[in-house]
Amino acid sequence: MDINNLDDKYLEIVNDILNNEEFLRLKKCEHHGISRFDHSLKVSYNAYKFARKYDLDYKSAAIGGLLHDFFDDENVSLKEKFISTFNHPMKAEINALEKFNISPKEADIIRSHMFPLNFVVPKYKESWIVSLYDKKVALNEFSHKLGHKLRYASNLAILLLFNFIK
């Protein structure tokens, strides 16, 4: 996703994060076949657009979505990376609280984005939106490796889930 193609309102909301040296390190972290930076940007921007369209808290969706995977696991074993699947939301939340002035809603978005794998149920519509877009984006990223059948199935599942939360 090219940052130059994102709308100005979105960029104004997330500018401090996108220019943060520690956050920029995510460009070096591989995630679903792309960088964690690119993955987070896709999740954030899609959640922002959806929340804005439906008159929800698009600022929190943008910030929480961008910071949902704000952690470093580059120098860990494969076993630790697997465990990180379940506990990285806590790491990302701690990092976001330390580096940025995030709201309780944004903290919930980060903490609950792996539901149902981590059993933290999202409290806000925006948390559900980011969680669902995280799964949609990840499935689309994996589908580049696995073919188009997975992409069609994931889009159908996400469409049904979005209709459920509206």
ROMIDREN-244792 format. One record per residue: residue number from 1; chain; residue in three letters; x, z, y of N, C-alpha, C in turn. Coordinates in steps of 0.02 Angstrom, whole numbers. Layout:
BEGIN
   i ch  aa    n.x    n.z    n.y   ca.x   ca.z   ca.y    c.x    c.z    c.y
 NUM  A ALA      X      Z      Y      X      Z      Y      X      Z      Y
...
//
This chain:
BEGIN
   i ch  aa    n.x    n.z    n.y   ca.x   ca.z   ca.y    c.x    c.z    c.y
   1  A MET     43      0    -59      0      0      0     45      0     62
   2  A ASP     33    -47    105     73    -54    165     44    -10    221
   3  A ILE     84     35    247     62     81    300     38     42    361
   4  A ASN     66    -15    374     47    -54    433    -24    -82    428
   5  A ASN    -53    -82    368   -122   -107    359   -174    -52    361
   6  A LEU   -155     10    374   -202     65    375   -230     74    446
   7  A ASP   -292     98    450   -321    103    517   -289    159    558
   8  A ASP   -292    149    624   -257    194    671   -283    266    668
   9  A LYS   -348    275    657   -376    342    654   -346    381    595
  10  A TYR   -340    347    538   -310    378    479   -237    397    494
  11  A LEU   -200    350    521   -129    363    535   -120    420    585
  12  A GLU   -165    426    632   -161    482    680   -170    549    644
  13  A ILE   -215    551    595   -229    613    558   -169    634    515
  14  A VAL   -136    586    484    -83    602    435    -13    589    460
  15  A ASN     -6    573    523     59    554    552    114    607    539
  16  A ASP     98    670    551    149    723    540    173    726    468
  17  A ILE    127    714    422    145    716    351    189    655    333
  18  A LEU    167    596    356    203    535    339    273    532    369
  19  A ASN    286    573    420    352    575    451    392    637    432
  20  A ASN    366    675    384    400    735    362    454    716    310
  21  A GLU    515    739    322    571    721    279    560    741    207
  22  A GLU    533    801    196    521    824    127    467    782     93
  23  A PHE    415    765    129    362    724    100    388    654     83
  24  A LEU    431    628    126    459    561    114    501    557     51
  25  A ARG    524    614     25    561    614    -38    518    591    -97
  26  A LEU    452    595    -88    407    572   -142    414    497   -156
  27  A LYS    445    461   -109    458    390   -121    506    380   -179
  28  A LYS    545    431   -195    594    427   -249    567    453   -316
  29  A CYS    508    481   -316    478    510   -376    433    459   -410
  30  A GLU    448    441   -472    407    394   -510    343    428   -532
  31  A HIS    288    392   -527    222    420   -543    176    363   -564
  32  A HIS    157    360   -627    112    308   -654    139    238   -643
  33  A GLY    204    231   -641    234    165   -633    248    145   -561
  34  A ILE    228    188   -513    244    176   -442    273    241   -414
  35  A SER    285    244   -350    310    307   -322    252    356   -310
  36  A ARG    268    420   -312    218    471   -298    193    464   -226
  37  A PHE    236    442   -181    216    429   -111    161    376   -109
  38  A ASP    172    320   -142    123    266   -142     58    287   -175
  39  A HIS     63    323   -231      4    348   -266    -36    393   -219
  40  A SER     -3    441   -187    -37    488   -142    -69    453    -83
  41  A LEU    -35    403    -57    -62    365      0   -125    328    -20
  42  A LYS   -125    298    -80   -185    263   -104   -244    311   -112
  43  A VAL   -231    368   -144   -284    417   -154   -311    441    -87
  44  A SER   -266    458    -43   -285    484     23   -325    434     63
  45  A TYR   -302    373     67   -335    324    109   -404    305     81
  46  A ASN   -409    299     16   -474    283    -14   -523    341     -6
  47  A ALA   -500    403    -14   -543    461     -4   -564    466     69
  48  A TYR   -518    454    114   -533    454    186   -588    403    203
  49  A LYS   -580    341    178   -630    289    193   -699    307    165
  50  A PHE   -700    334    103   -763    353     73   -796    410    113
  51  A ALA   -757    461    129   -784    519    166   -808    498    235
  52  A ARG   -772    455    267   -792    432    334   -857    391    330
  53  A LYS   -862    349    280   -923    308    271   -985    351    262
  54  A TYR   -977    407    226  -1034    450    210  -1037    512    254
  55  A ASP  -1004    510    312  -1007    562    362   -988    631    334
  56  A LEU   -934    632    297   -906    694    270   -842    711    308
  57  A ASP   -808    763    288   -747    784    322   -689    739    302
  58  A TYR   -685    682    335   -634    632    317   -564    654    334
  59  A LYS   -557    699    382   -490    724    399   -462    766    341
  60  A SER   -503    810    315   -481    851    258   -469    808    197
  61  A ALA   -511    757    186   -501    712    129   -435    675    136
  62  A ALA   -418    653    197   -355    617    208   -296    663    197
  63  A ILE   -297    723    226   -240    769    220   -233    796    149
  64  A GLY   -288    820    121   -285    846     53   -266    793      3
  65  A GLY   -292    733     12   -274    678    -32   -201    659    -28
  66  A LEU   -174    661     32   -103    643     40    -57    696     10
  67  A LEU    -78    759     13    -36    814    -11    -51    837    -82
  68  A HIS    -97    803   -117   -118    827   -182    -62    828   -235
  69  A ASP    -12    787   -227     45    785   -274    110    800   -238
  70  A PHE    109    845   -189    167    861   -148    210    913   -183
  71  A PHE    248    891   -235    292    934   -272    349    891   -300
  72  A ASP    402    923   -321    460    887   -347    473    908   -419
  73  A ASP    477    859   -463    493    873   -533    544    823   -560
  74  A GLU    587    798   -516    634    746   -535    687    770   -584
  75  A ASN    709    831   -579    764    855   -622    739    905   -674
  76  A VAL    684    887   -708    657    931   -759    651    892   -825
  77  A SER    645    930   -879    640    899   -945    572    866   -955
  78  A LEU    566    826  -1007    503    794  -1023    449    846  -1038
  79  A LYS    468    899  -1072    420    953  -1087    394    984  -1022
  80  A GLU    440    997   -975    419   1026   -910    375    978   -871
  81  A LYS    388    913   -876    346    863   -843    275    864   -873
  82  A PHE    271    872   -939    205    877   -971    168    938   -947
  83  A ILE    201    995   -945    170   1057   -922    149   1050   -848
  84  A SER    189   1013   -810    174   1001   -740    107    965   -730
  85  A THR     85    928   -781     20    896   -777    -34    947   -761
  86  A PHE    -27   1006   -788    -78   1058   -780    -65   1106   -722
  87  A ASN     -1   1117   -704     12   1168   -652     38   1139   -586
  88  A HIS     47   1074   -581     72   1047   -518     26   1056   -459
  89  A PRO    -41   1061   -468    -82   1074   -409    -64   1139   -373
  90  A MET    -45   1190   -410    -23   1253   -378     41   1242   -339
  91  A LYS     88   1205   -368    151   1191   -334    138   1151   -270
  92  A ALA     95   1101   -275     80   1059   -217     45   1100   -162
  93  A GLU      0   1144   -183    -35   1186   -134     14   1232    -98
  94  A ILE     58   1264   -135    108   1309   -105    152   1270    -56
  95  A ASN    175   1211    -76    216   1170    -32    178   1150     32
  96  A ALA    115   1130     23     75   1109     81     62   1167    128
  97  A LEU     50   1226    101     40   1285    143    103   1304    181
  98  A GLU    161   1296    148    225   1313    180    245   1262    234
  99  A LYS    231   1198    223    257   1146    267    207   1122    319
 100  A PHE    143   1130    305     91   1104    350     37   1157    361
 101  A ASN      2   1152    414    -51   1200    430   -116   1175    400
 102  A ILE   -123   1181    333   -183   1154    300   -239   1205    301
 103  A SER   -300   1180    300   -360   1221    301   -376   1245    230
 104  A PRO   -421   1294    225   -444   1315    158   -475   1258    117
 105  A LYS   -510   1213    151   -540   1155    116   -485   1110     89
 106  A GLU   -433   1097    129   -378   1054    108   -340   1087     49
 107  A ALA   -333   1153     52   -301   1189     -3   -342   1181    -67
 108  A ASP   -409   1184    -61   -452   1175   -119   -447   1104   -147
 109  A ILE   -443   1055   -103   -435    985   -124   -372    978   -167
 110  A ILE   -318   1008   -144   -254   1003   -181   -258   1042   -246
 111  A ARG   -283   1104   -243   -284   1149   -301   -329   1123   -357
 112  A SER   -384   1089   -338   -434   1070   -389   -431    996   -409
 113  A HIS   -383    958   -384   -385    886   -397   -376    867   -470
 114  A MET   -351    911   -511   -342    896   -582   -400    919   -626
 115  A PHE   -454    943   -596   -513    961   -636   -536    901   -676
 116  A PRO   -551    908   -739   -559    968   -779   -497    990   -818
 117  A LEU   -441    956   -808   -381    975   -846   -354   1044   -827
 118  A ASN   -364   1066   -766   -337   1131   -747   -391   1184   -735
 119  A PHE   -453   1169   -748   -509   1216   -746   -524   1244   -677
 120  A VAL   -494   1219   -624   -510   1240   -556   -564   1192   -531
 121  A VAL   -626   1217   -527   -683   1176   -508   -681   1164   -432
 122  A PRO   -686   1101   -411   -688   1087   -339   -748   1121   -304
 123  A LYS   -735   1148   -245   -787   1184   -207   -822   1140   -156
 124  A TYR   -792   1086   -136   -817   1044    -82   -827    972   -105
 125  A LYS   -872    936    -72   -881    865    -88   -815    827    -80
 126  A GLU   -778    844    -28   -715    810    -16   -665    823    -73
 127  A SER   -668    882   -102   -625    898   -160   -643    854   -220
 128  A TRP   -708    845   -231   -730    802   -285   -708    730   -272
 129  A ILE   -715    708   -210   -696    639   -193   -622    626   -207
 130  A VAL   -579    671   -184   -507    662   -196   -492    665   -271
 131  A SER   -523    712   -306   -512    717   -378   -531    652   -413
 132  A LEU   -588    624   -395   -611    562   -427   -567    503   -407
 133  A TYR   -548    498   -344   -504    443   -324   -435    450   -356
 134  A ASP   -411    512   -366   -347    521   -400   -351    491   -470
 135  A LYS   -405    503   -504   -413    476   -572   -422    400   -570
 136  A LYS   -461    375   -523   -471    303   -517   -405    267   -502
 137  A VAL   -369    292   -453   -305    261   -435   -256    264   -494
 138  A ALA   -252    322   -527   -206    329   -584   -225    281   -640
 139  A LEU   -289    275   -654   -311    228   -706   -295    156   -687
 140  A ASN   -304    139   -624   -286     71   -603   -211     60   -608
 141  A GLU   -171    111   -592    -98    104   -598    -78     96   -671
 142  A PHE   -109    135   -715    -95    128   -787   -119     61   -814
 143  A SER   -173     36   -786   -202    -26   -812   -157    -86   -800
 144  A HIS   -114    -82   -751    -66   -136   -741    -21   -143   -803
 145  A LYS    -10    -87   -835     31    -87   -896    -11   -105   -958
 146  A LEU    -74    -83   -957   -115    -88  -1017   -165   -146  -1016
 147  A GLY   -173   -179   -961   -219   -236   -957   -283   -220   -919
 148  A HIS   -324   -271   -913   -383   -267   -870   -441   -229   -902
 149  A LYS   -444   -222   -967   -500   -187   -999   -505   -115   -974
 150  A LEU   -448    -81   -969   -447    -12   -944   -471     -9   -872
 151  A ARG   -452    -58   -831   -473    -59   -761   -549    -64   -755
 152  A TYR   -579   -109   -794   -652   -118   -791   -687    -54   -813
 153  A ALA   -664    -24   -866   -694     38   -892   -687     94   -841
 154  A SER   -628    100   -810   -618    154   -762   -661    144   -700
 155  A ASN   -667     82   -676   -709     69   -617   -782     85   -631
 156  A LEU   -806     69   -691   -874     86   -709   -884    161   -712
 157  A ALA   -837    197   -742   -843    270   -747   -842    303   -678
 158  A ILE   -798    280   -634   -793    308   -567   -856    293   -527
 159  A LEU   -883    233   -534   -945    214   -499  -1002    261   -520
 160  A LEU  -1007    275   -584  -1059    320   -608  -1048    391   -581
 161  A LEU   -987    414   -579   -973    481   -553   -987    486   -478
 162  A PHE   -969    435   -439   -983    436   -367  -1058    437   -354
 163  A ASN  -1096    400   -394  -1168    401   -386  -1197    470   -403
 164  A PHE  -1166    504   -449  -1187    571   -468  -1177    621   -411
 165  A ILE  -1120    618   -375  -1106    668   -323  -1140    651   -257
 166  A LYS  -1162    589   -247  -1198    572   -185  -1264    605   -187
//
